Amino acid sequence: LGVGYDSSNTRIILAGITDSGLWRKAGSTWSQINTGTYTGTDLNYGFFCWEGGDGPRVYAISDGANGGVWRSNDAGLTWTKIHNAKSSYDPYETIALDPVNTNYLYVSDNNNVYRISNAKTSTSVADSTVITMSPPNARSIAISPQGWLFVHDSTGKLWRSLNPRAAGQPTFTVVSDTYYTTVSKTIRTLAVGSDGYIYTGDVGKGAAVGKPQY
C-alpha cells in the first residue's frame, strides 16, 4: 500500500493487487489504474514510495510484462515509466526515495541497485540518468532521514553508503554483525528510524531492531 494526498488534500490510497495490477482509491471509490502508460494487470509484487512535503508525487515499482519503475505527479492518477527495473519475485522492499534530495530514487532488481538521479523530471526510460551501484546480491533497500542508503544482501549482510549521491560510484561498507545475519538473513522489510535504529521483518524469525556500531 501507499498512502498520500492529492493537490486538493484528498487522501489517496494506492494498492498493488496480485493478478490485478495497481489500484487507486480517492475518497470512497476504488479504480484500477489501467489507462495511459501503465496498463499492467499481471502484478505479483509491487511497492510504492510517496514523496513527502513536495506535492502529490509518488513512485511505484511493479513486476509482470509491463513492469518497471513509474512516477506519478498527480497522486497516482497517471504514470510515466522511468526505468525498466522490476520488483523481485520475492516481496522485498525494493524502492527508496532520498529525503535529502528527492531527485534521487534508488531501486533494487535482480541483485543490483540502481540510482536514478533525475527521477523528478525524467520523461521516459531513455531520459533517465541511471548508474548501477556496487553492493553485491542486493535485496531490500532503505534510506535514512540523513540520506544514508542501506542495502541488505542475500547473504544476510547490511551495507551502508554515506554518499549515495556521489558522482561516479558511491562507497559502501558492511555495518551488520553476526546477530543481524542470524535474525535477518531472509528479511522482506527494512527500515531506518530517525534515531539510527534499523528495523527488519524476517520471513521466518519475525521482527528485529538494533543500532549498528558504526
C-alpha positions as CSV (number, residue, x, y, z in Angstrom):
1,L,0.0,0.0,0.0
2,G,0.9,3.6,-0.4
3,V,-1.0,6.5,1.2
4,G,-0.7,10.2,0.5
5,Y,-2.7,13.2,-0.7
6,D,-3.5,14.8,-4.0
7,S,-3.4,18.6,-4.8
8,S,-6.8,19.1,-3.3
9,N,-5.7,17.4,0.0
10,T,-7.9,14.4,-0.6
11,R,-6.4,11.2,0.9
12,I,-5.3,8.8,-1.8
13,I,-4.6,5.1,-1.2
14,L,-2.6,3.1,-3.8
15,A,-2.5,-0.7,-3.7
16,G,-0.8,-3.5,-5.7
17,I,-3.1,-6.5,-6.1
18,T,-1.9,-9.9,-7.1
19,D,-3.0,-10.8,-10.6
20,S,-4.9,-7.5,-10.8
21,G,-2.3,-4.7,-11.2
22,L,-2.3,-1.3,-9.5
23,W,-5.4,0.3,-7.9
24,R,-6.2,3.7,-6.6
25,K,-8.8,4.9,-4.0
26,A,-9.8,8.6,-4.0
27,G,-12.4,9.3,-1.3
28,S,-14.5,6.2,-1.1
29,T,-14.0,5.0,-4.7
30,W,-11.6,2.4,-5.9
31,S,-10.5,2.3,-9.5
32,Q,-8.0,0.2,-11.4
33,I,-5.1,2.0,-13.0
34,N,-5.3,0.7,-16.5
35,T,-5.2,3.7,-18.8
36,G,-2.3,5.6,-20.2
37,T,1.2,4.3,-19.9
38,Y,0.6,1.8,-17.1
39,T,-1.8,-1.0,-18.3
40,G,-0.4,-4.0,-16.4
41,T,-2.7,-6.4,-14.7
42,D,-0.4,-9.3,-14.1
43,L,1.2,-7.9,-10.9
44,N,2.6,-10.2,-8.3
45,Y,4.6,-7.8,-6.2
46,G,4.8,-4.0,-6.2
47,F,5.8,-1.2,-3.9
48,F,5.1,2.5,-3.6
49,C,7.2,5.4,-2.4
50,W,5.4,8.7,-1.7
51,E,7.3,11.9,-1.8
52,G,6.5,13.9,1.4
53,G,6.4,17.7,1.5
54,D,6.5,18.4,-2.2
55,G,3.1,17.8,-3.7
56,P,1.3,14.7,-4.8
57,R,4.3,12.9,-6.4
58,V,4.6,9.1,-5.9
59,Y,6.7,6.4,-7.3
60,A,5.9,2.7,-7.9
61,I,7.8,-0.4,-8.8
62,S,6.0,-3.4,-10.4
63,D,6.7,-6.7,-12.0
64,G,5.0,-8.5,-14.8
65,A,5.1,-7.9,-18.6
66,N,4.6,-4.2,-18.2
67,G,6.7,-4.0,-15.0
68,G,9.2,-1.2,-14.2
69,V,9.7,1.9,-12.2
70,W,7.0,4.5,-12.5
71,R,6.4,8.1,-11.4
72,S,3.1,9.9,-10.9
73,N,2.8,13.6,-10.5
74,D,-0.9,13.6,-9.7
75,A,-1.2,11.2,-6.8
76,G,-1.4,8.0,-8.8
77,L,-3.9,9.1,-11.5
78,T,-1.4,9.0,-14.4
79,W,2.0,7.4,-14.6
80,T,5.3,7.7,-16.5
81,K,7.7,4.8,-16.8
82,I,11.3,6.0,-15.9
83,H,13.2,2.7,-15.5
84,N,12.9,-1.0,-16.6
85,A,13.9,-2.4,-13.2
86,K,11.1,-4.7,-11.8
87,S,10.1,-5.7,-8.3
88,S,11.6,-9.0,-7.4
89,Y,9.8,-12.3,-7.3
90,D,10.2,-12.3,-3.5
91,P,8.4,-9.4,-1.9
92,Y,11.4,-7.3,-0.9
93,E,11.3,-3.6,-0.2
94,T,12.9,-2.5,-3.5
95,I,12.4,1.2,-3.9
96,A,13.5,4.2,-1.8
97,L,13.4,8.0,-2.3
98,D,16.2,10.2,-0.9
99,P,14.6,12.6,1.6
100,V,17.5,15.0,1.4
101,N,17.4,15.4,-2.4
102,T,14.2,14.0,-3.9
103,N,15.6,14.0,-7.4
104,Y,17.4,10.7,-6.3
105,L,15.4,7.5,-6.4
106,Y,17.0,4.1,-5.6
107,V,15.7,0.7,-6.8
108,S,16.8,-2.9,-6.3
109,D,16.3,-5.5,-9.0
110,N,17.9,-8.8,-9.9
111,N,20.8,-8.4,-7.4
112,N,21.6,-4.8,-8.5
113,V,20.9,-1.4,-7.0
114,Y,20.2,1.4,-9.5
115,R,20.3,5.2,-8.8
116,I,18.1,7.5,-10.8
117,S,19.3,11.0,-10.3
118,N,16.7,12.8,-12.3
119,A,13.7,10.9,-11.0
120,K,11.5,14.0,-10.7
121,T,12.0,15.2,-14.2
122,S,12.6,12.2,-16.4
123,T,10.1,11.8,-19.2
124,S,10.9,8.2,-20.2
125,V,13.2,5.3,-19.6
126,A,15.6,6.7,-22.2
127,D,15.6,10.1,-20.5
128,S,16.5,8.8,-17.0
129,T,20.0,9.3,-15.7
130,V,21.0,5.9,-14.1
131,I,24.0,4.3,-12.6
132,T,24.4,0.7,-11.3
133,M,25.7,0.8,-7.7
134,S,28.2,-1.6,-6.1
135,P,26.6,-3.7,-3.2
136,P,26.6,-7.3,-4.3
137,N,23.5,-9.5,-4.3
138,A,21.2,-6.7,-3.3
139,R,17.7,-7.3,-1.9
140,S,15.8,-4.9,0.4
141,I,16.9,-1.3,0.5
142,A,16.1,1.6,2.8
143,I,17.3,5.2,3.2
144,S,17.7,7.1,6.5
145,P,16.4,10.7,7.2
146,Q,20.1,11.8,6.7
147,G,20.2,10.4,3.2
148,W,22.3,7.3,4.0
149,L,21.5,4.3,1.8
150,F,21.2,0.9,3.4
151,V,21.3,-2.3,1.3
152,H,20.5,-5.8,2.6
153,D,22.1,-8.6,0.5
154,S,21.2,-12.3,0.0
155,T,23.9,-13.5,2.4
156,G,22.5,-11.5,5.4
157,K,24.9,-8.6,5.3
158,L,23.8,-5.0,5.7
159,W,25.7,-2.4,3.7
160,R,25.6,1.4,4.2
161,S,26.7,4.3,2.0
162,L,27.2,7.7,3.4
163,N,27.5,9.3,0.0
164,P,24.9,7.6,-2.3
165,R,24.6,10.8,-4.4
166,A,28.3,11.0,-5.0
167,A,29.5,11.5,-8.6
168,G,30.7,8.2,-10.0
169,Q,30.5,5.2,-7.8
170,P,29.4,5.7,-4.1
171,T,31.2,3.7,-1.4
172,F,29.6,1.1,0.7
173,T,30.7,-0.6,3.9
174,V,29.3,-3.5,5.9
175,V,27.6,-2.4,9.1
176,S,26.0,-5.6,10.2
177,D,27.2,-8.2,12.7
178,T,26.6,-11.9,13.3
179,Y,23.4,-11.3,15.3
180,Y,21.9,-9.3,12.4
181,T,22.7,-12.0,9.9
182,T,21.2,-14.7,12.2
183,V,17.9,-13.0,12.7
184,S,17.6,-11.0,9.4
185,K,19.1,-13.1,6.7
186,T,15.8,-13.7,4.9
187,I,14.1,-10.3,5.6
188,R,11.4,-8.8,3.5
189,T,11.2,-5.4,5.1
190,L,14.0,-3.0,6.0
191,A,13.5,0.4,7.6
192,V,15.7,3.1,9.3
193,G,14.5,5.3,12.0
194,S,15.5,8.9,12.7
195,D,17.3,7.7,15.8
196,G,19.6,5.5,13.7
197,Y,17.9,2.2,14.7
198,I,17.4,-0.5,12.0
199,Y,14.2,-2.4,11.8
200,T,13.8,-5.7,9.9
201,G,10.9,-8.1,9.2
202,D,12.1,-11.6,8.5
203,V,10.0,-14.3,6.8
204,G,10.9,-16.9,9.4
205,K,12.2,-15.1,12.5
206,G,9.8,-12.2,13.0
207,A,10.8,-8.6,13.6
208,A,14.2,-7.3,14.9
209,V,15.6,-3.9,15.9
210,G,19.1,-2.8,16.5
211,K,21.6,0.0,16.2
212,P,24.8,-0.7,14.2
213,Q,28.1,0.2,15.8
214,Y,29.5,2.4,13.1
